[in-house]
Amino acid sequence: MTTLLVIAKEPVPGRVKTRLTSAYTPVEAARLAEAALADTLVTRKPAGATSVYR
């Protein structure tokens, strides 16, 4: 069995990826964070890890 632990903030504008807000709006930065998290969760499938969301 493979265990993969992913810890992430909820992608709320103004709360995530704040260093990017000089180039992006807070909403765009939050969308980027959301996309990055989604990519991470998709890549866990080939590793054989199961999903547990909290």
C-alpha positions in Angstrom: 0.0 0.0 0.0 1.2 3.5 -0.9 0.5 6.4 1.4 0.7 10.0 0.0 0.0 12.9 2.3 -1.0 16.2 0.6 -1.3 19.3 2.8 -2.7 22.4 1.1 -4.6 25.5 1.9 -8.0 26.1 0.5 -7.5 28.2 -2.6 -9.1 31.4 -1.4 -8.3 34.7 -3.2 -5.9 36.8 -1.1 -5.0 33.9 1.1 -2.9 31.7 -1.3 -0.1 32.4 -3.7 0.1 36.0 -2.4 3.6 36.5 -3.8 2.2 36.2 -7.3 -0.2 39.1 -6.8 2.3 41.5 -8.3 1.8 39.8 -11.6 -1.7 38.3 -11.1 -4.9 39.3 -9.4 -5.8 37.5 -6.2 -8.5 35.5 -8.1 -6.0 34.4 -10.7 -3.5 33.4 -8.1 -6.1 31.4 -6.3 -7.1 29.7 -9.6 -3.4 28.8 -10.1 -3.3 27.3 -6.6 -6.4 25.3 -7.3 -5.0 24.0 -10.6 -1.7 23.0 -8.9 -3.6 21.1 -6.2 -5.8 19.4 -8.8 -2.6 18.4 -10.7 -1.1 17.0 -7.5 -4.2 14.9 -6.7 -4.3 13.5 -10.3 -0.7 12.4 -10.1 -1.4 10.4 -7.0 -3.5 7.9 -9.0 -0.5 6.3 -10.8 1.3 6.0 -7.4 -1.6 3.7 -6.3 -2.5 6.0 -3.4 -6.1 6.0 -2.2 -8.1 9.2 -1.6 -9.1 10.6 1.8 -10.3 14.2 1.9 -10.7 16.2 5.0 
